Amino acid sequence: MIDWKGENGLQIGTFVVRDEHLLRATWLLVLLTTITSMTIHFLSGDARAIPFFISESD
């Protein structure tokens, strides 16, 4: 069972994921997604899209 109101973070059974680790994982996910997307644009030869890929995806 997942305890969403755990004292030190998210508690899944006997395992606790601390709030600091959840925040770090969230930032890493965004960072790695952005870097991967920019790398794919660069390697595909569409270098013009590197600085604009976020605004053009809207």
CHARMM-style PDB file with segment names, atoms N, HN, CA, C and O in Angstrom:
ATOM      1  N   MET     1       0.830  -1.180   0.000  1.00  0.00      PROA
ATOM      2  CA  MET     1       0.000   0.000   0.000  1.00  0.00      PROA
ATOM      3  C   MET     1       0.882   1.253   0.000  1.00  0.00      PROA
ATOM      4  O   MET     1       1.939   1.270   0.630  1.00  0.00      PROA
ATOM      5  N   ILE     2       0.460   2.261  -0.681  1.00  0.00      PROA
ATOM      6  HN  ILE     2      -0.399   2.246  -1.193  1.00  0.00      PROA
ATOM      7  CA  ILE     2       1.218   3.508  -0.752  1.00  0.00      PROA
ATOM      8  C   ILE     2       0.645   4.504   0.252  1.00  0.00      PROA
ATOM      9  O   ILE     2      -0.555   4.779   0.257  1.00  0.00      PROA
ATOM     10  N   ASP     3       1.515   5.033   1.095  1.00  0.00      PROA
ATOM     11  HN  ASP     3       2.489   4.809   1.091  1.00  0.00      PROA
ATOM     12  CA  ASP     3       1.122   6.061   2.056  1.00  0.00      PROA
ATOM     13  C   ASP     3       1.591   7.407   1.513  1.00  0.00      PROA
ATOM     14  O   ASP     3       2.777   7.729   1.572  1.00  0.00      PROA
ATOM     15  N   TRP     4       0.649   8.192   0.985  1.00  0.00      PROA
ATOM     16  HN  TRP     4      -0.315   7.930   0.937  1.00  0.00      PROA
ATOM     17  CA  TRP     4       0.976   9.472   0.371  1.00  0.00      PROA
ATOM     18  C   TRP     4       1.323  10.536   1.407  1.00  0.00      PROA
ATOM     19  O   TRP     4       1.899  11.568   1.067  1.00  0.00      PROA
ATOM     20  N   LYS     5       0.977  10.292   2.664  1.00  0.00      PROA
ATOM     21  HN  LYS     5       0.509   9.453   2.940  1.00  0.00      PROA
ATOM     22  CA  LYS     5       1.212  11.282   3.719  1.00  0.00      PROA
ATOM     23  C   LYS     5       2.280  10.800   4.692  1.00  0.00      PROA
ATOM     24  O   LYS     5       2.214  11.095   5.885  1.00  0.00      PROA
ATOM     25  N   GLY     6       3.250  10.069   4.193  1.00  0.00      PROA
ATOM     26  HN  GLY     6       3.304   9.829   3.223  1.00  0.00      PROA
ATOM     27  CA  GLY     6       4.331   9.582   5.043  1.00  0.00      PROA
ATOM     28  C   GLY     6       5.090  10.733   5.685  1.00  0.00      PROA
ATOM     29  O   GLY     6       5.206  11.812   5.104  1.00  0.00      PROA
ATOM     30  N   GLU     7       5.601  10.501   6.871  1.00  0.00      PROA
ATOM     31  HN  GLU     7       5.507   9.624   7.343  1.00  0.00      PROA
ATOM     32  CA  GLU     7       6.269  11.568   7.618  1.00  0.00      PROA
ATOM     33  C   GLU     7       7.536  12.057   6.924  1.00  0.00      PROA
ATOM     34  O   GLU     7       7.815  13.256   6.927  1.00  0.00      PROA
ATOM     35  N   ASN     8       8.299  11.155   6.334  1.00  0.00      PROA
ATOM     36  HN  ASN     8       8.073  10.181   6.331  1.00  0.00      PROA
ATOM     37  CA  ASN     8       9.569  11.525   5.705  1.00  0.00      PROA
ATOM     38  C   ASN     8       9.524  11.462   4.189  1.00  0.00      PROA
ATOM     39  O   ASN     8      10.554  11.634   3.536  1.00  0.00      PROA
ATOM     40  N   GLY     9       8.371  11.224   3.624  1.00  0.00      PROA
ATOM     41  HN  GLY     9       7.535  11.084   4.154  1.00  0.00      PROA
ATOM     42  CA  GLY     9       8.254  11.118   2.179  1.00  0.00      PROA
ATOM     43  C   GLY     9       7.194  10.106   1.801  1.00  0.00      PROA
ATOM     44  O   GLY     9       6.278   9.834   2.577  1.00  0.00      PROA
ATOM     45  N   LEU    10       7.315   9.561   0.634  1.00  0.00      PROA
ATOM     46  HN  LEU    10       8.059   9.782   0.004  1.00  0.00      PROA
ATOM     47  CA  LEU    10       6.367   8.585   0.106  1.00  0.00      PROA
ATOM     48  C   LEU    10       6.721   7.207   0.641  1.00  0.00      PROA
ATOM     49  O   LEU    10       7.846   6.740   0.464  1.00  0.00      PROA
ATOM     50  N   GLN    11       5.769   6.556   1.294  1.00  0.00      PROA
ATOM     51  HN  GLN    11       4.855   6.935   1.438  1.00  0.00      PROA
ATOM     52  CA  GLN    11       6.032   5.244   1.875  1.00  0.00      PROA
ATOM     53  C   GLN    11       5.286   4.182   1.078  1.00  0.00      PROA
ATOM     54  O   GLN    11       4.065   4.235   0.931  1.00  0.00      PROA
ATOM     55  N   ILE    12       6.047   3.213   0.565  1.00  0.00      PROA
ATOM     56  HN  ILE    12       7.039   3.170   0.684  1.00  0.00      PROA
ATOM     57  CA  ILE    12       5.496   2.094  -0.199  1.00  0.00      PROA
ATOM     58  C   ILE    12       5.826   0.832   0.580  1.00  0.00      PROA
ATOM     59  O   ILE    12       6.950   0.334   0.521  1.00  0.00      PROA
ATOM     60  N   GLY    13       4.852   0.320   1.305  1.00  0.00      PROA
ATOM     61  HN  GLY    13       3.939   0.725   1.353  1.00  0.00      PROA
ATOM     62  CA  GLY    13       5.095  -0.821   2.183  1.00  0.00      PROA
ATOM     63  C   GLY    13       6.066  -0.429   3.274  1.00  0.00      PROA
ATOM     64  O   GLY    13       5.796   0.491   4.047  1.00  0.00      PROA
ATOM     65  N   THR    14       7.195  -1.116   3.345  1.00  0.00      PROA
ATOM     66  HN  THR    14       7.414  -1.863   2.718  1.00  0.00      PROA
ATOM     67  CA  THR    14       8.212  -0.776   4.341  1.00  0.00      PROA
ATOM     68  C   THR    14       9.294   0.125   3.769  1.00  0.00      PROA
ATOM     69  O   THR    14      10.199   0.535   4.494  1.00  0.00      PROA
ATOM     70  N   PHE    15       9.216   0.439   2.481  1.00  0.00      PROA
ATOM     71  HN  PHE    15       8.480   0.106   1.891  1.00  0.00      PROA
ATOM     72  CA  PHE    15      10.224   1.256   1.808  1.00  0.00      PROA
ATOM     73  C   PHE    15       9.773   2.712   1.795  1.00  0.00      PROA
ATOM     74  O   PHE    15       8.619   2.998   1.474  1.00  0.00      PROA
ATOM     75  N   VAL    16      10.671   3.639   2.142  1.00  0.00      PROA
ATOM     76  HN  VAL    16      11.608   3.407   2.404  1.00  0.00      PROA
ATOM     77  CA  VAL    16      10.356   5.068   2.162  1.00  0.00      PROA
ATOM     78  C   VAL    16      11.219   5.786   1.132  1.00  0.00      PROA
ATOM     79  O   VAL    16      12.442   5.654   1.132  1.00  0.00      PROA
ATOM     80  N   VAL    17      10.568   6.549   0.255  1.00  0.00      PROA
ATOM     81  HN  VAL    17       9.574   6.657   0.255  1.00  0.00      PROA
ATOM     82  CA  VAL    17      11.279   7.403  -0.702  1.00  0.00      PROA
ATOM     83  C   VAL    17      11.216   8.818  -0.144  1.00  0.00      PROA
ATOM     84  O   VAL    17      10.146   9.422  -0.075  1.00  0.00      PROA
ATOM     85  N   ARG    18      12.363   9.335   0.249  1.00  0.00      PROA
ATOM     86  HN  ARG    18      13.232   8.844   0.193  1.00  0.00      PROA
ATOM     87  CA  ARG    18      12.400  10.655   0.869  1.00  0.00      PROA
ATOM     88  C   ARG    18      12.022  11.745  -0.123  1.00  0.00      PROA
ATOM     89  O   ARG    18      12.224  11.608  -1.330  1.00  0.00      PROA
ATOM     90  N   ASP    19      11.469  12.830   0.411  1.00  0.00      PROA
ATOM     91  HN  ASP    19      11.305  12.941   1.391  1.00  0.00      PROA
ATOM     92  CA  ASP    19      11.052  13.955  -0.427  1.00  0.00      PROA
ATOM     93  C   ASP    19      12.207  14.509  -1.253  1.00  0.00      PROA
ATOM     94  O   ASP    19      12.024  14.880  -2.412  1.00  0.00      PROA
ATOM     95  N   GLU    20      13.393  14.565  -0.658  1.00  0.00      PROA
ATOM     96  HN  GLU    20      13.542  14.264   0.284  1.00  0.00      PROA
ATOM     97  CA  GLU    20      14.554  15.088  -1.374  1.00  0.00      PROA
ATOM     98  C   GLU    20      14.884  14.234  -2.592  1.00  0.00      PROA
ATOM     99  O   GLU    20      15.273  14.757  -3.637  1.00  0.00      PROA
ATOM    100  N   HSD    21      14.730  12.933  -2.456  1.00  0.00      PROA
ATOM    101  HN  HSD    21      14.414  12.508  -1.607  1.00  0.00      PROA
ATOM    102  CA  HSD    21      15.004  12.039  -3.586  1.00  0.00      PROA
ATOM    103  C   HSD    21      13.945  12.186  -4.680  1.00  0.00      PROA
ATOM    104  O   HSD    21      14.262  12.097  -5.866  1.00  0.00      PROA
ATOM    105  N   LEU    22      12.697  12.409  -4.287  1.00  0.00      PROA
ATOM    106  HN  LEU    22      12.439  12.481  -3.324  1.00  0.00      PROA
ATOM    107  CA  LEU    22      11.645  12.634  -5.283  1.00  0.00      PROA
ATOM    108  C   LEU    22      11.905  13.919  -6.066  1.00  0.00      PROA
ATOM    109  O   LEU    22      11.749  13.949  -7.286  1.00  0.00      PROA
ATOM    110  N   LEU    23      12.302  14.977  -5.363  1.00  0.00      PROA
ATOM    111  HN  LEU    23      12.429  14.953  -4.371  1.00  0.00      PROA
ATOM    112  CA  LEU    23      12.604  16.240  -6.042  1.00  0.00      PROA
ATOM    113  C   LEU    23      13.796  16.096  -6.982  1.00  0.00      PROA
ATOM    114  O   LEU    23      13.764  16.585  -8.111  1.00  0.00      PROA
ATOM    115  N   ARG    24      14.841  15.427  -6.517  1.00  0.00      PROA
ATOM    116  HN  ARG    24      14.867  15.030  -5.600  1.00  0.00      PROA
ATOM    117  CA  ARG    24      16.027  15.228  -7.353  1.00  0.00      PROA
ATOM    118  C   ARG    24      15.676  14.398  -8.591  1.00  0.00      PROA
ATOM    119  O   ARG    24      16.139  14.703  -9.690  1.00  0.00      PROA
ATOM    120  N   ALA    25      14.873  13.370  -8.423  1.00  0.00      PROA
ATOM    121  HN  ALA    25      14.497  13.123  -7.530  1.00  0.00      PROA
ATOM    122  CA  ALA    25      14.480  12.526  -9.555  1.00  0.00      PROA
ATOM    123  C   ALA    25      13.659  13.321 -10.566  1.00  0.00      PROA
ATOM    124  O   ALA    25      13.802  13.123 -11.773  1.00  0.00      PROA
ATOM    125  N   THR    26      12.802  14.215 -10.083  1.00  0.00      PROA
ATOM    126  HN  THR    26      12.686  14.376  -9.103  1.00  0.00      PROA
ATOM    127  CA  THR    26      11.992  15.040 -10.978  1.00  0.00      PROA
ATOM    128  C   THR    26      12.872  15.969 -11.808  1.00  0.00      PROA
ATOM    129  O   THR    26      12.688  16.078 -13.021  1.00  0.00      PROA
ATOM    130  N   TRP    27      13.828  16.638 -11.162  1.00  0.00      PROA
ATOM    131  HN  TRP    27      13.977  16.549 -10.177  1.00  0.00      PROA
ATOM    132  CA  TRP    27      14.734  17.521 -11.889  1.00  0.00      PROA
ATOM    133  C   TRP    27      15.591  16.747 -12.878  1.00  0.00      PROA
ATOM    134  O   TRP    27      15.822  17.214 -13.993  1.00  0.00      PROA
ATOM    135  N   LEU    28      16.062  15.575 -12.485  1.00  0.00      PROA
ATOM    136  HN  LEU    28      15.874  15.196 -11.579  1.00  0.00      PROA
ATOM    137  CA  LEU    28      16.875  14.766 -13.395  1.00  0.00      PROA
ATOM    138  C   LEU    28      16.071  14.307 -14.601  1.00  0.00      PROA
ATOM    139  O   LEU    28      16.595  14.267 -15.714  1.00  0.00      PROA
ATOM    140  N   LEU    29      14.804  13.961 -14.395  1.00  0.00      PROA
ATOM    141  HN  LEU    29      14.378  13.994 -13.491  1.00  0.00      PROA
ATOM    142  CA  LEU    29      13.956  13.540 -15.512  1.00  0.00      PROA
ATOM    143  C   LEU    29      13.809  14.667 -16.532  1.00  0.00      PROA
ATOM    144  O   LEU    29      13.943  14.439 -17.734  1.00  0.00      PROA
ATOM    145  N   VAL    30      13.537  15.868 -16.059  1.00  0.00      PROA
ATOM    146  HN  VAL    30      13.428  16.053 -15.083  1.00  0.00      PROA
ATOM    147  CA  VAL    30      13.396  17.016 -16.962  1.00  0.00      PROA
ATOM    148  C   VAL    30      14.719  17.318 -17.664  1.00  0.00      PROA
ATOM    149  O   VAL    30      14.744  17.565 -18.869  1.00  0.00      PROA
ATOM    150  N   LEU    31      15.810  17.298 -16.913  1.00  0.00      PROA
ATOM    151  HN  LEU    31      15.791  17.097 -15.934  1.00  0.00      PROA
ATOM    152  CA  LEU    31      17.128  17.577 -17.491  1.00  0.00      PROA
ATOM    153  C   LEU    31      17.498  16.562 -18.563  1.00  0.00      PROA
ATOM    154  O   LEU    31      17.924  16.935 -19.656  1.00  0.00      PROA
ATOM    155  N   LEU    32      17.337  15.290 -18.256  1.00  0.00      PROA
ATOM    156  HN  LEU    32      16.990  14.987 -17.368  1.00  0.00      PROA
ATOM    157  CA  LEU    32      17.705  14.249 -19.219  1.00  0.00      PROA
ATOM    158  C   LEU    32      16.796  14.259 -20.445  1.00  0.00      PROA
ATOM    159  O   LEU    32      17.255  13.986 -21.554  1.00  0.00      PROA
ATOM    160  N   THR    33      15.518  14.568 -20.260  1.00  0.00      PROA
ATOM    161  HN  THR    33      15.145  14.790 -19.359  1.00  0.00      PROA
ATOM    162  CA  THR    33      14.604  14.662 -21.398  1.00  0.00      PROA
ATOM    163  C   THR    33      15.019  15.797 -22.328  1.00  0.00      PROA
ATOM    164  O   THR    33      15.025  15.635 -23.548  1.00  0.00      PROA
ATOM    165  N   THR    34      15.363  16.938 -21.753  1.00  0.00      PROA
ATOM    166  HN  THR    34      15.358  17.070 -20.762  1.00  0.00      PROA
ATOM    167  CA  THR    34      15.783  18.084 -22.562  1.00  0.00      PROA
ATOM    168  C   THR    34      17.088  17.798 -23.298  1.00  0.00      PROA
ATOM    169  O   THR    34      17.205  18.080 -24.490  1.00  0.00      PROA
ATOM    170  N   ILE    35      18.057  17.244 -22.598  1.00  0.00      PROA
ATOM    171  HN  ILE    35      17.962  17.014 -21.629  1.00  0.00      PROA
ATOM    172  CA  ILE    35      19.344  16.931 -23.231  1.00  0.00      PROA
ATOM    173  C   ILE    35      19.169  15.889 -24.329  1.00  0.00      PROA
ATOM    174  O   ILE    35      19.765  16.015 -25.398  1.00  0.00      PROA
ATOM    175  N   THR    36      18.368  14.872 -24.082  1.00  0.00      PROA
ATOM    176  HN  THR    36      17.883  14.770 -23.213  1.00  0.00      PROA
ATOM    177  CA  THR    36      18.130  13.836 -25.095  1.00  0.00      PROA
ATOM    178  C   THR    36      17.442  14.421 -26.323  1.00  0.00      PROA
ATOM    179  O   THR    36      17.817  14.106 -27.452  1.00  0.00      PROA
ATOM    180  N   SER    37      16.442  15.265 -26.113  1.00  0.00      PROA
ATOM    181  HN  SER    37      16.137  15.521 -25.196  1.00  0.00      PROA
ATOM    182  CA  SER    37      15.735  15.880 -27.244  1.00  0.00      PROA
ATOM    183  C   SER    37      16.663  16.758 -28.069  1.00  0.00      PROA
ATOM    184  O   SER    37      16.631  16.718 -29.299  1.00  0.00      PROA
ATOM    185  N   MET    38      17.486  17.548 -27.397  1.00  0.00      PROA
ATOM    186  HN  MET    38      17.512  17.580 -26.398  1.00  0.00      PROA
ATOM    187  CA  MET    38      18.420  18.407 -28.123  1.00  0.00      PROA
ATOM    188  C   MET    38      19.461  17.584 -28.872  1.00  0.00      PROA
ATOM    189  O   MET    38      19.854  17.950 -29.980  1.00  0.00      PROA
ATOM    190  N   THR    39      19.911  16.480 -28.285  1.00  0.00      PROA
ATOM    191  HN  THR    39      19.592  16.183 -27.385  1.00  0.00      PROA
ATOM    192  CA  THR    39      20.883  15.610 -28.950  1.00  0.00      PROA
ATOM    193  C   THR    39      20.277  14.968 -30.190  1.00  0.00      PROA
ATOM    194  O   THR    39      20.932  14.891 -31.230  1.00  0.00      PROA
ATOM    195  N   ILE    40      19.044  14.509 -30.093  1.00  0.00      PROA
ATOM    196  HN  ILE    40      18.512  14.571 -29.249  1.00  0.00      PROA
ATOM    197  CA  ILE    40      18.370  13.901 -31.249  1.00  0.00      PROA
ATOM    198  C   ILE    40      18.237  14.919 -32.374  1.00  0.00      PROA
ATOM    199  O   ILE    40      18.487  14.591 -33.534  1.00  0.00      PROA
ATOM    200  N   HSD    41      17.844  16.159 -32.047  1.00  0.00      PROA
ATOM    201  HN  HSD    41      17.641  16.426 -31.105  1.00  0.00      PROA
ATOM    202  CA  HSD    41      17.736  17.193 -33.073  1.00  0.00      PROA
ATOM    203  C   HSD    41      19.095  17.472 -33.710  1.00  0.00      PROA
ATOM    204  O   HSD    41      19.190  17.635 -34.926  1.00  0.00      PROA
ATOM    205  N   PHE    42      20.129  17.528 -32.905  1.00  0.00      PROA
ATOM    206  HN  PHE    42      20.051  17.396 -31.916  1.00  0.00      PROA
ATOM    207  CA  PHE    42      21.469  17.802 -33.428  1.00  0.00      PROA
ATOM    208  C   PHE    42      21.948  16.679 -34.333  1.00  0.00      PROA
ATOM    209  O   PHE    42      22.469  16.939 -35.418  1.00  0.00      PROA
ATOM    210  N   LEU    43      21.779  15.430 -33.901  1.00  0.00      PROA
ATOM    211  HN  LEU    43      21.356  15.219 -33.020  1.00  0.00      PROA
ATOM    212  CA  LEU    43      22.266  14.287 -34.678  1.00  0.00      PROA
ATOM    213  C   LEU    43      21.447  14.043 -35.945  1.00  0.00      PROA
ATOM    214  O   LEU    43      21.949  13.456 -36.903  1.00  0.00      PROA
ATOM    215  N   SER    44      20.191  14.489 -35.954  1.00  0.00      PROA
ATOM    216  HN  SER    44      19.783  14.966 -35.176  1.00  0.00      PROA
ATOM    217  CA  SER    44      19.364  14.288 -37.142  1.00  0.00      PROA
ATOM    218  C   SER    44      19.648  15.332 -38.219  1.00  0.00      PROA
ATOM    219  O   SER    44      19.097  15.260 -39.318  1.00  0.00      PROA
ATOM    220  N   GLY    45      20.500  16.293 -37.906  1.00  0.00      PROA
ATOM    221  HN  GLY    45      20.947  16.351 -37.014  1.00  0.00      PROA
ATOM    222  CA  GLY    45      20.848  17.306 -38.896  1.00  0.00      PROA
ATOM    223  C   GLY    45      19.943  18.515 -38.858  1.00  0.00      PROA
ATOM    224  O   GLY    45      20.099  19.425 -39.672  1.00  0.00      PROA
ATOM    225  N   ASP    46      19.013  18.547 -37.945  1.00  0.00      PROA
ATOM    226  HN  ASP    46      18.886  17.808 -37.284  1.00  0.00      PROA
ATOM    227  CA  ASP    46      18.101  19.678 -37.824  1.00  0.00      PROA
ATOM    228  C   ASP    46      18.608  20.605 -36.724  1.00  0.00      PROA
ATOM    229  O   ASP    46      17.913  20.865 -35.742  1.00  0.00      PROA
ATOM    230  N   ALA    47      19.832  21.098 -36.907  1.00  0.00      PROA
ATOM    231  HN  ALA    47      20.396  20.886 -37.705  1.00  0.00      PROA
ATOM    232  CA  ALA    47      20.474  21.902 -35.864  1.00  0.00      PROA
ATOM    233  C   ALA    47      19.739  23.209 -35.599  1.00  0.00      PROA
ATOM    234  O   ALA    47      19.862  23.773 -34.512  1.00  0.00      PROA
ATOM    235  N   ARG    48      18.980  23.699 -36.571  1.00  0.00      PROA
ATOM    236  HN  ARG    48      18.880  23.241 -37.454  1.00  0.00      PROA
ATOM    237  CA  ARG    48      18.235  24.940 -36.375  1.00  0.00      PROA
ATOM    238  C   ARG    48      17.222  24.795 -35.251  1.00  0.00      PROA
ATOM    239  O   ARG    48      16.891  25.775 -34.583  1.00  0.00      PROA
ATOM    240  N   ALA    49      16.726  23.578 -35.038  1.00  0.00      PROA
ATOM    241  HN  ALA    49      16.994  22.783 -35.581  1.00  0.00      PROA
ATOM    242  CA  ALA    49      15.673  23.359 -34.051  1.00  0.00      PROA
ATOM    243  C   ALA    49      16.197  23.289 -32.623  1.00  0.00      PROA
ATOM    244  O   ALA    49      15.406  23.297 -31.679  1.00  0.00      PROA
ATOM    245  N   ILE    50      17.512  23.221 -32.447  1.00  0.00      PROA
ATOM    246  HN  ILE    50      18.154  23.214 -33.213  1.00  0.00      PROA
ATOM    247  CA  ILE    50      18.041  23.039 -31.081  1.00  0.00      PROA
ATOM    248  C   ILE    50      17.584  24.135 -30.126  1.00  0.00      PROA
ATOM    249  O   ILE    50      17.061  23.803 -29.062  1.00  0.00      PROA
ATOM    250  N   PRO    51      17.747  25.423 -30.437  1.00  0.00      PROA
ATOM    251  CA  PRO    51      17.319  26.406 -29.436  1.00  0.00      PROA
ATOM    252  C   PRO    51      15.809  26.607 -29.384  1.00  0.00      PROA
ATOM    253  O   PRO    51      15.304  27.223 -28.445  1.00  0.00      PROA
ATOM    254  N   PHE    52      15.081  26.101 -30.373  1.00  0.00      PROA
ATOM    255  HN  PHE    52      15.490  25.601 -31.136  1.00  0.00      PROA
ATOM    256  CA  PHE    52      13.658  26.410 -30.469  1.00  0.00      PROA
ATOM    257  C   PHE    52      12.742  25.210 -30.298  1.00  0.00      PROA
ATOM    258  O   PHE    52      11.524  25.355 -30.405  1.00  0.00      PROA
ATOM    259  N   PHE    53      13.291  24.026 -30.035  1.00  0.00      PROA
ATOM    260  HN  PHE    53      14.280  23.908 -29.948  1.00  0.00      PROA
ATOM    261  CA  PHE    53      12.447  22.840 -30.082  1.00  0.00      PROA
ATOM    262  C   PHE    53      11.342  22.866 -29.038  1.00  0.00      PROA
ATOM    263  O   PHE    53      10.287  22.269 -29.256  1.00  0.00      PROA
ATOM    264  N   ILE    54      11.549  23.534 -27.919  1.00  0.00      PROA
ATOM    265  HN  ILE    54      12.405  24.019 -27.743  1.00  0.00      PROA
ATOM    266  CA  ILE    54      10.508  23.571 -26.891  1.00  0.00      PROA
ATOM    267  C   ILE    54       9.354  24.448 -27.359  1.00  0.00      PROA
ATOM    268  O   ILE    54       8.198  24.036 -27.255  1.00  0.00      PROA
ATOM    269  N   SER    55       9.633  25.646 -27.870  1.00  0.00      PROA
ATOM    270  HN  SER    55      10.571  25.981 -27.954  1.00  0.00      PROA
ATOM    271  CA  SER    55       8.561  26.543 -28.280  1.00  0.00      PROA
ATOM    272  C   SER    55       7.846  26.029 -29.524  1.00  0.00      PROA
ATOM    273  O   SER    55       6.652  26.281 -29.686  1.00  0.00      PROA
ATOM    274  N   GLU    56       8.537  25.321 -30.400  1.00  0.00      PROA
ATOM    275  HN  GLU    56       9.507  25.117 -30.268  1.00  0.00      PROA
ATOM    276  CA  GLU    56       7.901  24.823 -31.609  1.00  0.00      PROA
ATOM    277  C   GLU    56       7.040  23.594 -31.356  1.00  0.00      PROA
ATOM    278  O   GLU    56       6.229  23.225 -32.205  1.00  0.00      PROA
ATOM    279  N   SER    57       7.203  22.958 -30.207  1.00  0.00      PROA
ATOM    280  HN  SER    57       7.862  23.258 -29.517  1.00  0.00      PROA
ATOM    281  CA  SER    57       6.403  21.765 -29.932  1.00  0.00      PROA
ATOM    282  C   SER    57       5.024  22.119 -29.397  1.00  0.00      PROA
ATOM    283  O   SER    57       4.166  21.243 -29.283  1.00  0.00      PROA
ATOM    284  N   ASP    58       4.794  23.388 -29.065  1.00  0.00      PROA
ATOM    285  HN  ASP    58       5.491  24.099 -29.158  1.00  0.00      PROA
ATOM    286  CA  ASP    58       3.487  23.798 -28.518  1.00  0.00      PROA
ATOM    287  C   ASP    58       2.420  23.813 -29.578  1.00  0.00      PROA
ATOM    288  OT1 ASP    58       1.267  24.133 -29.290  1.00  0.00      PROA
TER     289      ASP     58
END
